[in-house]
Amino acid sequence: MAGAAAPVPGALLCALLWAAAAAGGSPAPGTFGRVYRGTVNISTERVYAFAYSSEPGQVDAVRVYVNSNSENLQYPVLFVVRQQKGVLSWQVPLIFRGLYQKTYNYQEVSRTLCPSEPTAEMGPSDQVIFVDVASMAPFNIAYELLVTRLENFQLETNKAFNFTASPSQPQYFLYKFPQDVDSVIIKVVSDAVYPCSVVSVQDIVCPVYDLDHNVEFNGVYQSMTKQAAITVQRKDFPGEQFFVVFVIKPEDYACGGSVPSSIHGNVNRTWNLQRTKNLQVTIVPSIKKSVYVQAMFFSFLSFLSFYLGSVVVAFVHYIRVQRKALADRLSPEDGSGIMTSSHPITASTPEGSSYGAIDESSSSGGRQLSSPERGLPAGSDTDSSVEEESDFDTMPEIESDKNIIRTKVFLYLSDLSRKDRRIVSKKYKIYFWNIITIAVFYALPVIQLVITYQTVVNVTGNQDICYYNFLCAHPLGVLSAFNNILSNVGHMLLGFLFLLIVLRRDILHRRAMEMKDIYTLDYGIPKHFGLFYAMGIALMMEGVLSACYHVCPNYSNFQFDTSFMYMIAGLCMLKLYQTRHPDINASAYSAYASFAVVICLAVLGVVFGKNDMWFWVIFSIIHVFASLALSTQIYYMGRFKIDLGIFRRAVMVLYTDCIQQCSRPMYMDRMVLLIVGNLVNWSFAIFGLVYRPRDFASYILGIFICNLLLYLAFYIIMKLRSSEKLLPIPMFCIMATAVVWAAALYFFFQTLSSWEETPAESREKNRPCILLGFFDDHDVWHFLSAAALFFSFLVLLTLDDDLDVVRRDKIPVF
């Protein structure tokens, strides 16, 4: 570290002596690398003069080591270093303050002096440094002084440099951008977690802030345990060079270490605490602008290929429909035999089916009640505002028979699709309009907030505010991690594509209604597209809000990334239930109110779920009772009224059906589903109560996803059990969904950061980019999860396409 002593030119030495004489002192010419020992008191002051020459274009740095065995805090030894353009001073013992006014005193201090700027002179330039040692003590205090020239002050690109630092001996080094490099990543690693340290990047300005209490005053900084990374761009430094500063903190609580106890008195002082840390710094070039362009092309082209695939599928479907229509026109018509030949599924219900057969009278009754649909104006979907906004039962003429119909042992779709199609369709369209309203009111403040967060990060330089993967955080403009935002484009593009697919189906259905096609009236699943539109908007908004969250991911805004995930899972479950229960599904107002409650619980869980046992007890009770109430509604098809008397009625039902006379459940399949579902939810409640997971938002999302997968598996099993078919497109979508979700979840569990920990601890999980040198594991999760959600939506959209030629009084309800 120490350089050889430079000879002092005669003219310069004379100038030093003259300046010292004018100041009334007697300077001693100093020699670099030599240890000076002496004593000072109130009447004695020592002055040392160090002179050296700098070569043209060379940056020379000098480091001063001082030591004093004095422990008298009333009379410290004062060191003042005077340079050409600045003064640096400190005292020994050097005092650092921690929590609860705890002090840490160090008797050995070393500081790097702010280097002189290189000059454009042709020959060597002479530099001079004065070191003044003084004390106000009435007695002698001994000290040691060592001044050295640094040989390895300038860091080199792609070359690792090892050094040691401590609280009283910070370090900083110079880096200059090479000509062909516009951005670099400063990577710092250490084998030891503690002591906690701070890495700072500062402009070439004196003084350099290299102590714990002032390192945050200038530049960009982040705390560190074992790993840190800062991306620096040439455009941010007009001089195309900067200092990299390393400071060791006196305490570790900022990095997740133990918090000092509150102790009063002299024991609150600590002397010469050994907090030395070995560090290695490497500065590597970051990606070029061409990589940004490649990443953007990759992101958009990858998902635009889904549009191309959808166009191909739609074209093939159009060709098949045209060929079938042509074949129908050329073949002789057989009026009474069309249904028999075209709809073989109608006669395929096995005698041993668990759904049995229902007598013709009840089925015909359902068809008679649905007959008014045939008399509606073609394509009429315009009703009065009263019809559109009301939620009343549209079958008043059979109000007395509704309970009788829904209590039949074997229910068919015709029994639960008896309401006016127009009113039911408009009821489901409220889902679409409501989610647009929610999205606008939710997204605007979120965007404003994250812009504020990013502005604070850019202005203060505090990179501990946001939990990025700093080893793969590529800035663009004011954004610190553009790659994490770009990777969410898939949700928006595929959400819009799903809306187009649903719109096409909606238009085809309307055309069929205008033609009074009998298949659209009494055959297949009733076509209500409101929930599908809502799902498409939710997928797009998930992309928008996930991008907002990744502008500055942290503890305060994590709910932005998960809110619409809850809504997507909930809407999928509602759509799956609505498929065969169109008349008794939940209203949009009830559904969104339930989602609001879930989001409130998620926020409370993030705030209180870490350590407060009372919250987990209350949440587990709510979870269990909500599962039981929903199970009751599903089992009794909405006929079990939920009010204050629900518990008394539930006890009576349990007593009469399970204790007084143990009878077989009337709806065995439904009972099996609900028993399994309740066991799963109770298991989640017990798990949460016992282990209290710190990531409460993901815990709730796991509950939603498990319930959705359970219901979807039950639905597909019952569909196959009822001798229904899976067409090639839904079969392909199911397989694609399973494969893509498996791959997506693999990358999801590759944790790259965690706002549940301190920023320094979170950075220990950071990893380099894995795709195109631009995207990390979490970005790949964004890509794959968008595709997986899209395929999941297509499964729900196409799952029952095989029933379009089956009469509704032959389609079982489950």
Buried (B, 14 or more C-beta within 10 A) or exposed (E): EBBEBBEBEEEBBEBBBEBBEEEEBEBBEBBBBEEBEBBBBEEBBBBBBBBBBBEEEBBBBBBBBBBBEBEEEEBBBBBBBBBEEEEBEBBBBBBBEBEEEBBBBBBBBBBBBBBBEBBEEEEBBBBBBBBBBBBEBEEEBEBBBBBBBBEEBBBEBEEEBEBEBBBBBBBBBBBBBEEEBBBBBBBBBBEEBBBBBBBBBBBBEBBBBBBBEEBBEBBBBBBBBBBBBBBBEBEBBEEBBBBBBBBBBBBBBBBBBEEBEEEEEEEBBBEBBEBEBEBEBBBBBBBBEEBBEBBBEBBBEBBEEBBEEBEEEEEEEEEEEEEEEEEEEEEEEEEEEEBEEEBEBBEBBEEEBBBEEBEEEBBEBBBEBBEEBEEBEEBEBEBEEEBBEBEEEBBEEEEEEBEEBBEEEBBBBBBBBBBBBBBBBBBBBBBBBBBBEBBEEBBEEBBEBBBEBBEBBBEEBBBBBBBBBBBBBBBBEEBBBBBBBBBBBBBBBBBBBBBBBBBEBBEBBBEBBEEBEEBBBBBBBBBBBBBBBBBBBBBBBBBBBBBBBBBBBBEEBBBBBBBBBBBBBBBBBBBBBBBBBBBBBBEBEEBBEBBBEBBEBBBBBBEBBBEBEEBBEBBBEEBBEBBBBBBBBBBBBBEBEEEEEBEEBBEEEEEEBEEEEEEEBEBEBBBEBBEEBBEBBBEBBEBBBEEBBBBBBBBBBBBBBBBBBBBBEBBBEBBEBBEBEBBEBBBBBBEBBBBBBEBBBEBBEBEBBBBBBBBBBBBBBBBEBBBBBBBBBBBBBBBBBBBBBBBBBBBBBBBBBBBBBBBBBBBBBB
